[in-house]
Amino acid sequence: SKVTVKELAEIMDKNVSEIITKLIGLGIMATINQELDYDTAQIIASEFGVEVEPLEDVTMDDVIDDIEIEPDRPEDLKPRSPVVTVMGHVDHGKTSLLDAIRKTKVTSREAGGITQHIGASEVKVNDKKIVLLDTPGHEAFTSMRARGAKVTDIAILVVAADDGVMPQTIEAINHAKAAEVPIIIAINKMDKPSANPDRVKQELADHGILIEEWGGDVISVPVSALNGENIDTLLEMILLVAEMEEFKANPNRKAIGTVIEAQLDVGKGSVATILIQNGTLKIGDSVVIGTTHGRIRAMMNDKGKRVNVAGPSTAVEITGLSEVPEAGDQLFAVEDDKIARAIVEKRINKIKAEQLKASQKISLDALFSQMEQGQIKDLNLIVKADVQGSVEAVKQSLIKLSNDEVVINPIHGGVGAITETDVNLAAASNAIIIGFNVRPTASADSLAKKENVDIRSYRVIYKAIEDIEAAMKGMLDPEF
Ligand code: GDP
């Protein structure tokens, strides 16, 4: 944090010339607009007998750990519309199905209007709303989930009646199950002469999806995205499942949502489509999205219409953000801009600190310099070997190397290949991994590179001892 000579004078209610005189006394030739660092400002202030607090609002920092999400009271919850993702094997008709749904539901009034692509669209069925996410496939679904976002309430699993259950069908089933999202089966391409829905049902049963006709609880609807057959029924089934699941949200709280899409628009700046999941977003609201903040300048719905408020289960494209957020980032509306900035600043600092920590992970080669600075006196090790006997032998030989100044500390030992779990443990505890007749798995290897974890593989114990001893020599306090 910095302050100019002029600002400092104003804060302390002194003349600029008095400040400059004091600065000259410190050997600093300053001008009125010169920026002074905190330490200098503090010295000057103390010369005038003024106690200085850090100039930036650090108290805010202490208050806001991050956003606290208060749970809703049950009586504040109102039913909300379902949000649906279409999944299934390539070419089974995901895109066609989305198009068919939208086409059947475009009202005559909207027909003239141009539907905007914002990443999600809404259809009305019997006066009830369904939100469709426009990016079909389970990759988008899962990458969002990997980022901690859950945006889908119901998964429509499209299976082509002429092709049956295929690898990506099975993947989609597993992803939906892992996310605990209810599935509705759309058996598509029923118009084709080669359509064989019974085979589809059988194959689904083989993969643990038992449809209602077969005594299970999964709804299936035979459809044709091509000629629109049964699309209405499919939509009604979505509403039925939604009703059973009782999706609810509290419209009367600050908005919480997830970024569906985001990009830089030449005219509008950073734009993002947000699926509002709880609360209501309003024009002028201050928001935090990942490490981005802003104030909602404008909102546009999927019909390209400007809106001033967006409640639960609504997708809106927003403008007014400082930067382009990432899909899957969560949006939180907060009290005001100051808080939004403080939260973002804190998040960025946290990320920086984590990156720094990652880049400081110990490698045996780097030990010397770190030890020289007297920073580390414990050498944490993880020992993996092909047989338990070797694990113990390696551990014992290495522990014996401990001396008054450096303690060898095996924090974990085990039999088998070096895995991601080992690397994560090493990263968390600044440990080196010693592999004896074992190698890291490919994923462990790449994680280790990312986390800067040193993995050393040996075939003979004395080589390991030699290396550790050499590193320890660097760890010892220099003797004079
Ligand atoms: P996606 O890869 O799952 O998104 O599949 P698409 O929607 O791109 O459809 C793949 C192909 O199947 C396209 O040539 C569509 O025209 C065709 N298709 C989709 N639905 C139907 C249908 O109900 N009947 C027939 N006959 N063809 C369809």
Residues whose N, C-alpha, C, O or C-beta is under 5 A from the ligand:
A	BS01	GDP	H89 V90 D91 H92 G93 K94 T95 S96 L97 N188 K189 M190 D191 K192 V223 S224 A225 L226
